[in-house]
Amino acid sequence: MIPVEIEAGRHYSAVVVGGGQAGLAVSRHLVERGVDHVVLERSSIAHEWRDGRWDNFTLVTPNWQCRLPGYPYAGPDPDGFMRRDEVYAWVRGYADTFDAPVAEQVGVERVARRDDGAFLVTTTAGTVSADAVVSATGGYHEPLVPAWAADLPPSVRQLHSHEYRNGGQLPGTVLVVGTGQSGTQIAEDLHLEGRRVHLAVGRAPRVARFYRGRDCMTWLADMGVYDIPVGAQAAAKRAATNHYVTGRDGGRDIDLRAFAAQGMALHGRAIGITGGRLHFDDALAANLDHADDVAASIKRDIDAFIAREGIDAPAEPPYRPVWAPPPGPTSVGLNEIDAVVWAIGFRPDWSWLGDLAVLDAQRHPVHDRGVTAEPGFFFVGLPWLHTWGSGRFHAIARDAAHVAAQVDATASALAVR
């Protein structure tokens, strides 16, 4: 990495906004192509891996899927799961494998068109211009909490999942709201500490960690599931929450029914507060059944692949639920809850894009494999940018190569004018 300082008024062929793995991957390709560029990072390289995860965080994807341009995982445990600090060191180390021109502690406040067609990029360190701009900021920007969170008494400690580090931050009994990857793993983290945990269960699907002798994600990769283009996927699948599972302690299933049998209190979706009680809907049974059905369907797909390819793989008995909830909605007295962890996701913040024609009416990015209708503006690192693998290490290198080629073409076309 080459640390750089922003010179107000300087023109670049390209500006890359975001110094995580996606932005660095694009930079690697631009360096190889000789494209003059700078990577602008509002904090420090790969900081989200260090600052936005809890102490016991592990990847849910096996280490062999960690591959950036010219930088595959080369550690001793390809089928294992790196922990938070290992992932941070791996991504941070990537920046030192090539001359990435990175300006850290520089936030982007606005991108706009100049009269001559170039982009004006206003930053906290001054304004520069560029022929092309790449957004590599991801899509998870502002933590979500429901409006009725303000109705919780001041005595209840509230954290969003990105602020959670360990149970020592939280007093007493903890309610975790949300059952995506973060919510389920945080609930497990607290449960393993011996804490009393309530979990508000949404409709997130789950996947088995291992099946018929291999990691399910390795099976799915071999089946090409992560490489199917977004246009060939159903809209419901693209909008679905990622399947919950964990890489902790070598990897295992997250079975919420087993947690309930061990004493964790499961509820339906949290819907609000009345009469001094926090209320949940009556969808718990349906949500647990849905998660199990998705896991079972993935196993059936793997079974079919094994049979079709003639693979010798051990048989495995079907999953048997160990617990079922009683019918009806539930509620918990506010005096029974000491802390809440909100794990219901994030909303994107694209306000820095100003009036650029890159968002739809709902403020969602509009692009074709990262290429927008705004000439010279590109996205990378978004979920479903091109395939299911786009939102994970599995396909970042491929997506970055495609976007970098488009950036190079833009810069080259302008250079010969």
PEHU-V293623 format. One record per backbone hydrogen bond with DSSP energy under -0.5 kcal/mol. CO is the residue of the C=O (numbers start at 0). NH is the residue of the N-H. E is the energy in kcal/mol with one decimal. If there is no record, write none. Layout:
co;nh;e
CO;NH;E
CO;NH;E
This chain:
co;nh;e
0;2;-0.6
1;101;-1.4
5;7;-0.7
6;9;-2.3
9;128;-2.3
11;130;-1.3
12;131;-1.1
13;37;-1.2
14;16;-0.5
14;133;-2.6
15;17;-0.8
15;39;-3.1
16;135;-2.9
18;45;-1.4
19;23;-2.4
20;24;-2.0
21;25;-2.1
22;26;-2.3
23;27;-2.5
24;28;-1.6
25;29;-2.4
26;30;-2.9
27;31;-2.0
28;32;-1.8
29;33;-0.6
29;34;-2.6
30;33;-1.0
33;35;-0.6
35;12;-0.9
35;13;-1.4
37;15;-2.9
37;39;-0.6
38;40;-0.6
38;102;-3.1
39;17;-2.9
40;104;-0.7
40;105;-2.5
42;104;-2.0
43;46;-2.1
45;48;-1.3
45;49;-0.8
46;49;-0.7
46;50;-3.7
47;51;-1.7
53;56;-1.7
56;83;-2.0
61;64;-2.1
62;65;-2.2
64;66;-1.0
65;72;-2.0
66;396;-0.6
67;70;-3.0
70;67;-1.7
76;79;-1.7
77;63;-2.5
79;62;-2.6
81;58;-2.6
82;86;-2.5
83;87;-2.4
84;88;-2.2
85;89;-2.3
86;90;-2.8
87;91;-3.0
88;92;-2.3
89;93;-1.2
90;94;-1.0
91;95;-0.5
92;95;-1.0
93;96;-2.0
94;97;-0.6
94;99;-0.7
97;99;-2.1
98;100;-0.5
99;1;-3.1
99;101;-1.1
100;38;-2.9
101;3;-2.3
101;103;-0.7
102;40;-2.5
102;105;-0.5
106;108;-0.6
106;123;-2.2
109;121;-2.8
111;119;-3.6
113;116;-2.3
117;113;-3.5
118;120;-0.6
118;129;-1.8
119;111;-2.2
119;121;-0.7
120;122;-0.6
120;127;-2.4
121;108;-3.0
121;109;-1.5
122;125;-1.3
125;122;-1.6
126;8;-3.6
127;120;-3.3
128;11;-2.5
129;118;-3.2
131;14;-2.1
132;377;-2.4
133;16;-3.2
133;135;-0.7
134;379;-2.1
138;140;-0.7
140;142;-0.5
141;346;-2.8
145;148;-1.8
146;149;-1.5
147;150;-1.8
148;151;-1.5
152;155;-2.1
154;156;-0.7
156;339;-2.9
158;341;-3.0
159;162;-2.2
159;163;-0.9
160;163;-0.6
164;54;-2.4
165;168;-1.8
166;169;-1.8
172;337;-2.2
172;338;-1.4
173;175;-0.5
173;197;-2.8
174;176;-0.5
174;340;-2.8
175;177;-0.6
175;199;-2.7
176;342;-2.7
179;183;-2.1
180;184;-1.6
181;185;-2.7
182;186;-2.4
183;187;-2.1
184;188;-2.5
185;189;-2.4
186;190;-2.5
187;191;-2.9
188;192;-0.9
189;194;-2.2
190;193;-1.5
194;196;-0.6
195;173;-2.3
196;264;-2.6
197;175;-3.0
198;200;-0.7
198;266;-2.4
199;177;-2.0
199;201;-0.5
204;243;-2.3
208;215;-2.5
210;213;-1.3
213;210;-2.9
214;217;-0.6
214;218;-2.1
215;219;-2.7
216;220;-1.9
217;221;-2.3
218;222;-1.9
219;224;-2.2
220;223;-1.4
223;226;-1.4
224;227;-1.0
225;388;-1.7
227;387;-0.6
228;231;-1.8
229;232;-1.9
233;237;-1.9
234;238;-1.7
235;239;-0.8
236;239;-0.6
243;206;-1.5
245;251;-1.8
246;249;-1.1
247;250;-1.8
251;245;-1.6
252;254;-0.6
253;255;-0.7
254;258;-1.8
255;259;-2.3
256;260;-2.2
257;261;-1.2
258;263;-2.5
259;262;-1.4
263;265;-0.7
264;198;-2.8
266;200;-2.5
268;280;-2.4
271;278;-3.1
273;276;-1.8
275;333;-2.6
276;273;-2.1
276;278;-0.5
277;331;-2.2
278;270;-2.8
278;271;-1.0
279;329;-0.6
280;267;-0.6
282;286;-2.8
283;287;-2.6
284;288;-2.4
285;289;-2.4
286;290;-2.2
287;291;-2.2
288;292;-2.7
289;293;-2.3
290;205;-0.8
290;294;-2.1
291;295;-2.5
292;296;-2.3
293;297;-2.1
294;298;-1.8
295;299;-2.1
296;300;-2.1
297;301;-2.2
298;302;-2.8
299;303;-2.4
300;304;-2.0
301;305;-2.8
302;306;-2.5
303;307;-2.6
304;308;-2.5
305;309;-0.8
305;310;-2.1
310;312;-1.0
329;279;-2.5
331;277;-3.2
332;335;-2.4
333;336;-1.0
337;156;-2.3
338;174;-2.8
339;158;-2.4
339;341;-0.6
340;176;-2.7
340;342;-0.7
341;160;-2.5
342;179;-0.6
344;143;-2.6
346;140;-0.7
346;141;-2.9
349;352;-2.2
350;353;-1.5
351;110;-2.2
352;355;-2.1
355;357;-2.1
355;358;-0.5
357;365;-2.6
359;362;-2.2
363;359;-2.3
364;366;-0.5
366;368;-0.5
367;370;-1.5
369;371;-0.5
369;378;-2.2
370;367;-2.5
372;374;-0.9
373;376;-2.5
375;132;-2.5
376;371;-1.5
377;134;-3.2
379;137;-0.6
381;384;-1.6
384;368;-0.6
385;229;-2.8
386;383;-0.6
386;385;-0.6
386;389;-1.4
387;390;-1.0
388;391;-1.6
388;394;-1.5
391;394;-1.2
391;395;-0.6
392;395;-0.7
392;396;-0.6
394;398;-2.3
395;399;-3.0
396;400;-2.1
397;401;-1.8
398;402;-2.4
399;403;-2.8
400;404;-1.8
401;405;-1.5
402;406;-2.5
403;407;-2.8
404;408;-2.1
405;409;-2.2
406;410;-2.8
407;411;-2.7
408;412;-2.3
409;413;-2.0
410;414;-1.8
411;415;-1.1
413;416;-1.0
